[in-house]
């Protein structure tokens, strides 16, 4: 996650306040419920890359012996594998 977790409530409140001020949204429930939902969505989206990185680590772990035997660059393989998965799944990072 690239945004520190303590910033998420501040950022989400700023987003909701801006949308309300510009009259782009109307709340059908109380603001605290909307803020909580916005924070959960932000955390989920920000963790996409973390989950992808863990998946790439698991994939490369299966080929650990080959990587060592062939003296391949783990970082390059990691980046290539990650790019491939991002492209295949249309993930936006």
Protein Blocks (a to p, Z undefined) as FASTA:
>chain_A
ZZdfklmmmmmmmmmmmmmmnopaccfbdfklmmmmmmmmmmmmmmmmmmmmmmmmmmmm
mmmmmmmmnopafklmmmmmmmmmmmmnopaZZ
